[in-house]
Amino acid sequence: MSAHGDPIPMISRPCGALSGVAEVPGDKSISHRSLILGAMAVGETRITGLLEGQDVLDTARAMRSFGAEVTDHGGGDWSVHGVGVGGFAEPDHVIDCGNSGTGVRLIMGAMATSPITATFTGDASLNGRPMARVTDPLALFGARSVGRAGGRLPMTIVGAADPVPVRYEVPVPSAQVKSAVLLAGLNAPGQTMVIEKEATRDHTERMLAGFGADITVEDTDEGRVITLTGQPELKPQVIAVPRDPSSAAFPVCAALIVPGSDVLVPGIGLNPTRAGLFTTLQEMGADLTFENMREEGGEPVADLRARYSPDMKGIEVPPERAASMIDEYPVLSVVAANATGDTVMRGVKELRVKESDRIDAMATGLRANGVTVEDGPDWWTVTGMGAGQVPGGAVCASHLDHRIAMSFLILGMAAKAPVSVDDGGPIATSFPIFEPLMAGLGADLERT
């Protein structure tokens, strides 16, 4: 069942060349953070290009519950009248974060050092995901949490009345955990330090600096050390959200595997902590070029052009690149199935605890469509069949996971036979215009 309704079965049929301009939605990571930090600033933050997918809308609703005034002006333009650091009010009702692991973990961090109590829940997928990775470091500040067995939602967080700053070494690469700790550190006196051995997406650090926080980032022998001085007065900002590279991955990868395709995806954020997929595709031999390189709102941006690339080869993706493309491995595996040779992906155990076990979900679906896949606890290998040689023809389970659903629909565009998904409803959480955008490029998608 979809996150917010009945299942929406979909089918994707082999199609002709994809062409045109794919204007994908705003970046989901930056959209979440814009709303949360806007709510923690004093005054009005204006946001343009906000992703209006269900995940972000759930975060906007949550910020209202904590006392911020959040207004939708239409067309992706929003404003947030913040309540200041430490100014969150106690919500009157349970905070439903739907399908969003990013939303719930960041919001938990933002409220954990205020003397308020909040209860969080989500859909079936989110309620099965581990929250101890966030609640454990939040406990160091003085927050308490009570949830279901295994640290799962629904969960109540009792914020720390007298928070203390912490020094925390992130045990696994996770921008969500790092960001939750930094957001909690905003209302703790003194300096909170986060150390990560592998750099993860740094939108939170960039945005905190933009809002006026005293934050430093230093590369040391220990790793990347982020130091935040607590209890600042955050200044409201004007934020232009760049387009989401994780959403851009789908039209880009489709263009690479559908014969004759030539697709331009303008205005994509190319933060180096997010751009690993595009580097990997180029290493495989993809005809992928960056045009009109520029900077917008402190983030590097470019227009991406992707053309059909029938001679791509499998590669071994460096494990250290995983953090910069963790959400893109499912659709990369679809490209890998259309390349020749093995594509080996290691150091990706984080995929096992996303909206679904993404390694298992993709491996099972690819095998059902005739592709050879091997997998282990933190690795998987896809044996490519060559351009246009994937048999297809299967119905794949999406497991309430938007990226799994979209990846299999991309597979169907270049397979010999149509590929179906049991539920495309979760796509709305991150890419609400996926269907009309892909159809506008020439894809043959249908709700069944």
C-alpha positions in Angstrom: 0.0 0.0 0.0 1.2 3.5 -0.8 2.3 5.8 2.0 -0.9 7.8 1.8 -3.5 5.7 0.1 -4.3 2.6 -2.0 -1.6 0.9 -4.1 -1.0 2.4 -7.6 0.2 -0.4 -9.9 2.2 0.9 -12.8 3.7 -0.4 -16.0 6.6 0.9 -18.1 6.9 -0.2 -21.8 9.9 -0.1 -24.2 9.8 3.3 -25.8 11.4 5.4 -28.6 14.1 7.9 -28.1 13.7 10.2 -25.1 14.3 13.9 -25.9 13.7 17.3 -24.5 14.3 19.3 -21.3 13.6 17.6 -17.9 13.0 20.2 -15.2 13.2 18.1 -12.1 11.9 19.3 -8.7 13.9 21.1 -6.1 16.5 19.3 -3.9 14.8 17.3 -1.2 17.7 17.5 1.3 17.9 21.3 1.0 14.1 21.7 1.1 13.8 19.9 4.4 16.7 21.9 5.9 15.3 25.2 4.6 12.0 24.7 6.4 13.6 23.5 9.7 16.3 26.2 9.9 13.8 28.8 8.8 11.6 27.7 11.7 14.6 28.1 14.1 15.6 31.6 12.8 14.1 34.9 14.0 12.1 36.6 11.3 10.9 35.6 7.8 12.8 33.2 5.6 11.8 33.1 1.9 12.2 29.9 -0.1 11.9 29.5 -3.9 11.9 26.2 -5.7 10.9 24.1 -2.7 10.2 20.5 -3.5 6.5 20.0 -2.9 6.7 16.2 -2.5 4.9 14.6 0.4 8.1 14.2 2.5 8.7 17.9 2.5 5.1 18.8 2.9 5.1 16.6 6.1 8.1 18.5 7.4 6.3 21.9 6.7 3.3 20.6 8.6 5.6 19.5 11.5 7.2 23.0 11.7 3.7 24.5 12.0 3.1 22.1 14.9 6.2 23.4 16.7 4.9 27.0 16.4 6.4 28.4 13.2 4.3 30.1 10.6 4.8 28.3 7.3 3.0 29.7 4.3 2.7 28.3 0.7 2.6 31.2 -1.8 2.2 28.8 -4.8 4.7 27.7 -7.5 7.3 26.5 -5.0 7.5 29.8 -3.2 7.2 29.5 0.6 7.9 31.6 3.6 8.7 30.6 7.2 8.3 32.9 10.2 10.7 31.3 12.7 10.4 31.1 16.5 14.2 31.3 17.2 16.6 28.7 18.5 15.0 27.1 21.6 11.7 28.6 20.8 9.7 25.5 19.7 6.3 25.1 21.3 5.1 21.7 22.4 3.0 20.1 19.6 -0.7 19.4 20.4 -0.7 16.2 18.5 1.4 13.4 17.1 3.9 14.4 14.4 3.4 12.2 11.3 6.4 12.2 9.1 4.9 9.9 6.5 7.7 8.1 4.6 10.6 10.5 5.4 13.5 9.2 7.4 15.3 12.6 6.7 12.4 14.6 8.0 11.8 12.6 11.2 15.5 12.4 12.2 16.3 16.0 11.6 13.2 17.2 13.4 14.0 15.0 16.4 17.4 16.6 16.5 16.0 20.1 16.2 13.6 19.7 19.2 15.7 17.4 21.4 17.4 20.3 23.3 14.2 22.2 24.1 12.2 21.4 27.2 9.2 20.0 25.3 7.8 16.5 24.5 6.8 15.3 21.0 5.6 11.9 19.6 6.6 10.9 16.1 5.1 8.3 13.8 5.1 7.5 10.0 3.9 5.1 7.5 4.6 1.3 7.6 8.0 1.7 6.0 9.2 4.6 8.2 7.9 2.8 11.4 10.1 -0.1 10.5 13.3 1.9 10.2 16.0 2.2 13.0 15.9 5.4 15.1 18.5 4.5 17.7 21.2 5.8 15.5 19.7 9.3 16.2 18.3 8.8 19.7 21.5 7.4 21.1 23.5 10.6 20.4 20.5 12.8 21.3 20.6 11.1 24.7 24.1 12.5 25.2 22.5 16.0 25.2 20.1 14.9 27.9 17.1 14.0 25.7 15.1 10.9 26.5 13.2 8.6 24.1 10.6 5.9 24.4 9.7 3.8 21.3 8.8 0.4 20.1 11.2 -2.6 20.3 14.4 -2.1 18.2 14.2 1.7 18.6 11.3 2.0 16.1 8.5 4.5 15.7 6.0 5.5 17.1 8.4 7.2 19.5 8.2 9.9 22.1 11.1 12.3 22.6 11.4 14.2 25.8 13.7 17.2 25.2 16.5 18.1 27.5 15.6 20.9 29.9 19.3 21.6 30.6 21.2 20.4 27.5 24.9 19.9 27.5 27.1 20.1 24.4 28.5 16.8 23.1 31.5 15.5 21.1 30.2 12.7 18.8 31.9 10.5 16.3 29.4 9.2 13.8 29.8 5.4 13.7 28.6 5.0 10.1 28.5 7.6 7.3 25.1 9.3 7.7 24.2 12.9 6.9 20.9 12.4 8.8 22.7 11.4 12.0 25.3 14.2 11.7 22.6 16.8 10.9 20.4 15.7 13.9 23.4 16.1 16.2 24.2 19.6 14.8 20.6 20.7 15.0 20.4 19.6 18.6 23.7 21.4 19.3 22.1 24.7 18.3 20.3 25.0 21.6 23.1 23.5 23.8 25.6 26.0 25.4 29.2 25.7 24.4 30.6 23.8 21.5 29.2 20.7 20.0 31.6 18.6 17.8 30.8 16.0 15.2 33.5 13.8 13.7 32.9 11.8 10.6 35.5 9.5 9.1 33.9 9.7 5.7 32.5 13.0 4.4 28.7 12.9 3.8 26.4 15.5 2.2 27.2 18.9 3.8 24.0 20.8 3.2 23.4 21.3 6.9 26.9 22.8 7.5 26.6 25.1 4.5 23.1 26.2 5.5 23.9 26.7 9.2 26.7 29.1 8.1 24.3 30.9 5.8 21.9 31.4 8.7 24.7 33.0 10.7 25.7 30.1 13.0 29.3 29.9 14.2 30.4 26.7 12.6 33.8 25.5 11.4 34.8 22.4 9.3 38.3 21.0 9.5 39.9 17.9 7.9 42.1 16.2 10.5 43.8 12.9 11.1 40.6 11.9 13.0 38.4 12.7 10.0 36.2 15.6 9.2 35.6 17.7 12.4 32.6 20.0 12.5 32.4 22.4 15.5 29.3 24.3 16.2 28.9 27.0 18.9 25.5 26.8 20.5 22.7 29.2 21.2 23.2 31.6 18.2 20.4 33.9 16.9 19.9 32.5 13.4 19.2 35.2 10.8 16.4 34.6 8.2 17.5 33.9 4.7 16.4 34.0 1.1 17.0 30.5 -0.3 16.8 29.4 -3.9 16.6 25.6 -3.8 18.7 24.0 -6.6 17.2 21.0 -8.5 17.6 17.6 -6.9 20.5 15.5 -8.3 18.9 12.4 -6.9 15.7 13.1 -8.9 17.8 14.1 -12.0 19.4 10.6 -11.8 16.2 9.1 -13.3 15.8 11.0 -16.6 19.6 11.0 -16.9 19.9 7.2 -16.5 16.9 6.7 -18.8 18.5 8.7 -21.5 21.7 6.7 -21.3 19.9 3.3 -21.9 17.1 4.2 -24.3 18.4 4.2 -28.0 18.6 7.6 -29.6 17.9 9.7 -26.5 19.2 13.2 -25.8 17.9 14.8 -22.6 18.9 18.1 -20.9 18.4 18.4 -17.2 18.9 22.1 -16.2 19.9 23.7 -12.9 21.1 20.6 -11.1 22.9 20.9 -7.7 26.4 19.4 -8.0 27.5 19.6 -4.4 30.6 17.3 -4.4 29.1 15.3 -1.5 26.1 14.4 -3.8 27.6 14.0 -7.3 29.1 10.5 -7.1 26.6 9.0 -9.5 27.6 11.3 -12.3 31.3 10.6 -11.8 30.5 6.8 -11.8 28.5 7.0 -15.0 31.2 8.9 -16.8 33.7 6.2 -15.7 31.4 3.6 -17.2 31.6 5.4 -20.5 28.3 7.4 -20.4 27.9 10.4 -22.7 27.2 12.8 -19.9 28.3 16.5 -20.0 28.1 19.5 -17.7 27.1 22.8 -19.2 26.8 26.3 -17.8 28.6 25.6 -14.6 27.7 28.2 -11.9 27.0 28.8 -8.2 23.6 29.5 -6.7 22.9 30.0 -3.0 26.4 28.7 -2.1 25.9 25.4 -4.0 27.6 24.5 -7.3 25.0 24.1 -10.1 25.1 23.0 -13.8 23.0 21.8 -16.7 23.4 18.1 -17.4 23.1 16.7 -20.9 22.7 12.9 -21.2 22.8 11.0 -24.5 22.3 7.3 -25.4 25.4 5.4 -24.5 25.3 1.8 -25.9 29.0 1.0 -25.1 29.0 1.4 -21.3 31.2 -1.0 -19.3 30.8 -2.3 -15.8 33.2 -1.0 -13.2 34.0 -1.4 -9.5 32.6 1.7 -7.7 35.0 2.9 -5.1 33.6 2.2 -1.6 34.6 5.7 -0.4 32.2 7.2 -3.0 29.2 5.5 -1.5 28.2 8.4 0.8 28.0 10.8 -2.2 25.6 8.6 -4.1 23.9 6.3 -1.6 20.4 7.0 -2.9 21.4 6.5 -6.5 22.6 2.9 -6.3 19.2 1.4 -7.3 19.0 3.3 -10.6 22.8 2.8 -11.1 22.0 -1.0 -11.0 19.5 -0.5 -13.9 22.3 1.2 -16.0 24.7 -1.6 -14.9 22.2 -4.2 -16.3 22.4 -2.5 -19.7 26.2 -2.2 -19.7 28.6 -5.1 -20.4 30.6 -6.8 -17.6 30.2 -6.6 -13.9 29.5 -3.5 -11.9 30.6 -4.1 -8.3 29.2 -1.9 -5.5 30.9 -2.2 -2.1 30.6 -0.4 1.3 26.9 0.0 0.8 25.3 -1.6 3.9 23.4 1.7 4.5 21.2 0.6 1.6 19.9 -2.2 3.8 18.2 0.3 6.2 16.7 2.8 3.8 13.0 3.0 3.0 13.4 -0.6 2.2 16.3 -3.0 2.0 17.3 -1.6 -1.3 19.9 -4.2 -2.1 17.5 -7.0 -1.6 14.6 -5.2 -3.4 16.7 -4.4 -6.5 18.4 -7.7 -6.6 15.1 -9.6 -6.4 13.5 -7.4 -9.1 16.5 -7.5 -11.5 16.7 -11.3 -11.2 13.0 -11.6 -12.0 13.7 -9.5 -15.2 16.5 -11.9 -16.2 19.5 -10.1 -14.8 22.3 -11.9 -12.8 22.9 -10.3 -9.4 25.0 -11.4 -6.5 24.8 -9.7 -3.1 26.2 -9.8 0.4 25.8 -7.8 3.6 27.4 -4.6 2.3 28.0 -5.3 -1.4 26.3 -6.4 -4.6 27.3 -7.1 -8.2 25.2 -6.7 -11.3 26.3 -8.6 -14.4 25.5 -6.4 -17.4 23.7 -7.9 -20.4 24.6 -5.2 -22.9 22.5 -2.4 -24.4 18.9 -3.4 -24.8 19.4 -7.0 -23.8 17.5 -7.1 -20.5 14.5 -9.5 -21.0 12.1 -7.6 -18.6 8.5 -8.8 -18.3 8.3 -9.0 -14.5 6.2 -7.4 -11.8 8.5 -5.9 -9.2 7.7 -5.0 -5.5 8.4 -1.4 -4.6 8.3 -2.1 -0.8 6.9 1.4 -0.2 10.1 2.9 -1.6 10.0 5.7 -4.2 13.4 5.0 -5.6 12.8 1.3 -6.1 9.6 2.0 -7.9 11.2 4.6 -10.2 14.2 2.5 -10.9 12.2 -0.4 -12.2 10.0 1.9 -14.3 13.3 3.2 -15.9 14.3 -0.4 -16.5 11.1 -1.1 -18.4 11.9 1.8 -20.9 14.9 -0.1 -22.3 14.0 -3.8 -21.7 12.7 -6.2 -24.3 9.3 -6.6 -22.5 7.4 -4.2 -20.2 8.3 -4.0 -16.5 5.6 -3.4 -13.8 5.7 -2.2 -10.2 3.1 -3.2 -7.7 2.8 0.3 -6.2 4.1 3.6 -7.7 2.3 5.6 -5.1 5.4 6.3 -3.0 7.0 8.2 -5.9 5.0 11.2 -4.8 7.1 11.5 -1.6 10.1 12.8 -3.5 9.3 13.3 -7.3 5.6 14.2 -7.6 5.9 15.1 -11.3 7.8 12.0 -12.3 5.1 10.6 -14.5 4.3 13.7 -16.6 7.9 14.6 -16.8 9.0 11.2 -18.2 6.0 11.0 -20.5 6.9 14.5 -21.8 10.3 13.1 -22.8 8.7 10.2 -24.6 8.4 7.4 -22.0 5.4 5.0 -22.1 4.2 4.8 -18.5 0.7 3.9 -17.4 -1.2 3.4 -14.2 -2.8 0.0 -14.3 
